[in-house]
Amino acid sequence: MTSNSSLGYIESAQTLLGAAGRQWSQAELLRAAEAGQLRNTGWPIGLVIQREGLSPTPTADGIEARLEYYRNTGSTWNDYWVFKRDGSYYVVRLFEENFEEPSYRSSRGHPERPLWFDMRLWRIAEVVLHSATIYGALGVSPSEPYLLAANHGGLDGRELATSDLRKYVGPGRICRVTQSRWQREVTQDLVTSTLKQIVYDISNELFMLFDFFDISRQAVNEIVDDFLRSRL
């Protein structure tokens, strides 16, 4: 992500650690990308749309998809993902905060450049669990290790906020750095059994940059539970 980095984004990258010599066909990758989608929202991470101009396309070393649309911010694309024949996967999603209004109004108004902590927790849970489901769909053993990275960019000058007044956070917590990075070796089994802990670890790295904000485990657990219950 470069041209839209000021808008803010989440990106996730994963690489199989035991994949030396293994290769999957573009057709196998497409089937795994379709089967591995998490239908917890109408526009999931790693979305596969079979429609002219939006469908995944084959490349020399895998498949990729660029899901474009136009918003009044001047942004002309929303998601990009690539799935390579060695099993490595990358996806980037622009923040919803760039385009959408929160579900409430207040006398103070809203930050010009917010980071909604509730939406970030939701998307972190999604990218982490999605990393496991696409490998499961690809036929990778649940115990096989892979390196997972979950990063956030376009943070400088953003103020911690919320999209839902029921999940209140006090004003005035502003980030002064550009990126938050997290990386760890995991397995599908580890992701599914310790999802809440992983989401807490990633979010803690992110939110600490907003004036040392310490997200509670209860808040993480509640939003992850909401995410898991929301399968469409």
KOLKOL-10738 format. One line per field, with one value per residue (C-alpha): x, y, z; residue in one letter. Coordinates in Angstrom, 1 decimal. Layout:
REM KOLKOL-10738
u = (X	...)
v = (Y	...)
w = (Z	...)
res = (A	...)
//
This chain:
REM KOLKOL-10738
u = (0.0	1.5	-0.8	-3.6	-1.4	-2.6	-6.1	-5.1	-5.1	-4.7	-2.5	-1.8	0.9	1.5	4.1	4.3	7.5	7.6	6.5	9.9	9.3	5.5	3.5	-0.3	-2.0	-3.9	-7.2	-6.3	-5.5	-8.8	-10.8	-9.1	-9.6	-13.3	-13.7	-11.6	-13.8	-15.3	-18.9	-19.2	-19.8	-21.1	-17.5	-15.2	-11.4	-10.0	-13.3	-13.8	-16.2	-16.9	-17.8	-16.2	-13.5	-13.5	-12.8	-9.4	-7.0	-4.2	-0.6	2.7	3.2	-0.4	-3.6	-4.6	-7.6	-8.0	-11.5	-12.0	-14.6	-14.8	-15.3	-15.6	-12.2	-10.6	-9.7	-10.3	-9.7	-10.6	-8.9	-6.0	-5.0	-2.5	-2.2	1.0	1.7	4.1	1.1	2.1	-0.7	-1.1	-4.2	-4.6	-7.9	-8.4	-9.9	-13.7	-13.0	-11.8	-15.2	-18.0	-19.7	-20.0	-23.5	-23.9	-23.5	-22.2	-21.9	-18.1	-18.2	-15.9	-12.2	-11.3	-9.0	-10.3	-9.3	-12.3	-11.1	-14.1	-13.9	-10.1	-10.6	-13.2	-10.9	-7.9	-10.0	-11.0	-7.6	-6.2	-8.9	-8.9	-5.2	-6.1	-9.2	-7.5	-4.8	-7.4	-9.1	-5.8	-5.3	-2.4	-2.1	-3.6	-0.3	2.0	3.6	3.4	4.6	1.8	2.1	-0.6	0.2	-1.6	-0.5	-1.6	-1.8	0.0	-2.4	-5.3	-7.4	-8.7	-12.5	-15.4	-18.0	-20.6	-21.3	-22.1	-18.3	-17.1	-13.5	-12.4	-11.2	-7.7	-5.6	-3.7	-1.1	2.2	3.8	2.9	2.8	2.1	3.7	3.1	4.5	4.5	4.8	1.5	-0.5	-4.2	-4.7	-3.1	-5.1	-8.4	-7.7	-6.1	-7.8	-8.7	-5.2	-3.7	-6.2	-5.3	-1.6	-2.0	-4.4	-2.3	0.6	-1.7	-3.6	-0.5	0.6	-2.5	-1.2	-0.5	-4.1	-4.5	-7.3	-9.1	-9.3	-13.0	-13.4	-11.4	-13.3	-16.7	-15.9	-14.3	-17.4	-19.6	-17.5	-17.7	-21.5	-22.0	-21.4	-23.8)
v = (0.0	3.3	5.8	5.6	5.2	8.5	7.1	4.3	0.6	-2.9	-5.4	-9.0	-11.3	-15.0	-17.5	-21.2	-22.2	-25.7	-25.0	-25.5	-27.1	-27.2	-25.5	-25.1	-24.4	-21.1	-23.2	-24.7	-21.2	-19.8	-22.6	-22.0	-18.3	-18.8	-21.4	-19.6	-16.4	-15.5	-14.4	-12.3	-9.1	-8.3	-7.3	-9.8	-9.7	-11.5	-11.1	-13.2	-11.7	-13.4	-10.3	-8.5	-6.1	-7.5	-11.2	-12.7	-12.9	-15.5	-14.3	-16.1	-17.0	-17.2	-15.2	-11.7	-9.4	-5.7	-4.6	-1.1	1.5	5.3	7.3	11.1	11.0	10.4	6.8	4.5	1.2	-0.6	-4.1	-5.9	-9.4	-11.9	-15.6	-17.1	-20.7	-21.3	-20.6	-17.1	-14.6	-10.9	-8.7	-5.0	-3.2	0.5	1.7	2.1	5.2	6.9	6.8	6.1	8.1	6.6	5.5	8.4	12.2	14.1	17.8	17.6	16.3	13.6	13.6	14.6	11.5	8.8	5.3	3.3	0.9	-1.4	-1.7	-2.3	-5.2	-6.7	-6.5	-7.9	-10.9	-11.3	-11.2	-13.6	-16.2	-15.8	-16.6	-20.1	-20.7	-20.2	-22.6	-25.1	-24.7	-25.2	-28.6	-27.5	-29.5	-27.6	-28.1	-26.8	-23.5	-20.3	-16.7	-14.2	-10.4	-8.0	-4.3	-1.0	2.1	5.7	6.2	9.6	12.2	9.8	10.1	7.0	6.9	4.5	3.8	3.0	5.2	2.0	1.3	4.7	5.8	9.2	11.9	13.3	10.1	10.9	8.8	10.4	7.5	6.1	2.3	-0.5	-3.8	-7.3	-10.7	-14.2	-17.9	-19.6	-22.6	-23.0	-24.9	-22.1	-19.4	-21.1	-22.1	-18.7	-16.2	-13.8	-13.8	-13.1	-10.3	-8.8	-8.9	-7.2	-4.6	-3.8	-3.0	-0.7	1.0	1.6	4.2	6.3	7.8	4.4	3.3	0.0	-2.0	-4.3	-8.1	-7.9	-5.4	-7.6	-10.8	-9.1	-7.9	-11.2	-13.0	-10.7	-11.4	-15.2	-15.0	-12.9	-15.5	-14.7)
w = (0.0	-1.1	-2.9	-0.3	2.8	4.3	4.5	6.9	6.2	7.7	5.9	6.6	5.1	5.7	4.5	5.0	6.8	5.4	1.9	0.1	-3.2	-2.9	-5.6	-6.1	-9.3	-9.9	-10.0	-6.5	-5.2	-6.5	-4.9	-1.6	-1.7	-2.3	0.4	2.9	3.0	6.3	5.7	8.8	6.8	3.4	2.3	4.0	4.0	0.9	-0.9	-4.1	-6.6	-9.9	-11.8	-14.8	-13.6	-10.1	-10.5	-9.4	-12.3	-12.8	-12.8	-13.5	-9.8	-8.5	-8.5	-7.5	-7.1	-7.0	-5.9	-7.1	-6.4	-6.1	-3.0	-2.5	-0.8	-4.2	-3.4	-6.3	-4.7	-1.5	-1.3	-2.9	-2.3	-3.9	-3.3	-4.7	-5.8	-2.9	-0.5	0.6	0.9	1.2	1.7	2.3	3.3	3.7	7.0	7.0	9.0	5.8	4.2	6.8	9.5	13.0	14.2	16.6	17.0	19.9	21.0	20.7	17.2	15.8	15.1	11.6	11.3	13.7	14.4	15.6	18.2	17.9	14.1	14.3	16.8	14.4	11.4	13.4	14.4	10.8	9.2	11.8	11.5	7.7	7.6	9.0	7.0	3.6	4.6	5.7	2.4	0.6	2.4	4.6	7.8	10.9	12.7	10.0	11.1	9.1	9.7	10.1	10.1	10.8	10.3	10.4	8.5	8.0	11.8	12.2	13.4	14.0	17.2	19.0	18.8	18.3	15.7	18.4	21.4	23.5	23.2	24.6	24.6	26.0	23.5	23.1	22.4	19.2	17.4	16.4	14.4	11.0	11.5	14.0	13.2	14.6	13.5	14.9	14.0	14.3	13.1	12.1	15.4	17.4	15.7	16.3	19.9	21.0	18.7	21.5	22.9	19.4	18.8	22.1	21.4	18.0	19.2	22.2	19.9	17.9	20.7	22.9	20.3	21.2	24.4	26.0	25.7	27.4	25.8	28.3	27.7	28.3	25.4	23.1	24.1	23.6	20.1	19.1	20.4	18.4	15.3	15.8	16.2	13.1	10.4	7.6)
res = (M	T	S	N	S	S	L	G	Y	I	E	S	A	Q	T	L	L	G	A	A	G	R	Q	W	S	Q	A	E	L	L	R	A	A	E	A	G	Q	L	R	N	T	G	W	P	I	G	L	V	I	Q	R	E	G	L	S	P	T	P	T	A	D	G	I	E	A	R	L	E	Y	Y	R	N	T	G	S	T	W	N	D	Y	W	V	F	K	R	D	G	S	Y	Y	V	V	R	L	F	E	E	N	F	E	E	P	S	Y	R	S	S	R	G	H	P	E	R	P	L	W	F	D	M	R	L	W	R	I	A	E	V	V	L	H	S	A	T	I	Y	G	A	L	G	V	S	P	S	E	P	Y	L	L	A	A	N	H	G	G	L	D	G	R	E	L	A	T	S	D	L	R	K	Y	V	G	P	G	R	I	C	R	V	T	Q	S	R	W	Q	R	E	V	T	Q	D	L	V	T	S	T	L	K	Q	I	V	Y	D	I	S	N	E	L	F	M	L	F	D	F	F	D	I	S	R	Q	A	V	N	E	I	V	D	D	F	L	R	S	R	L)
//
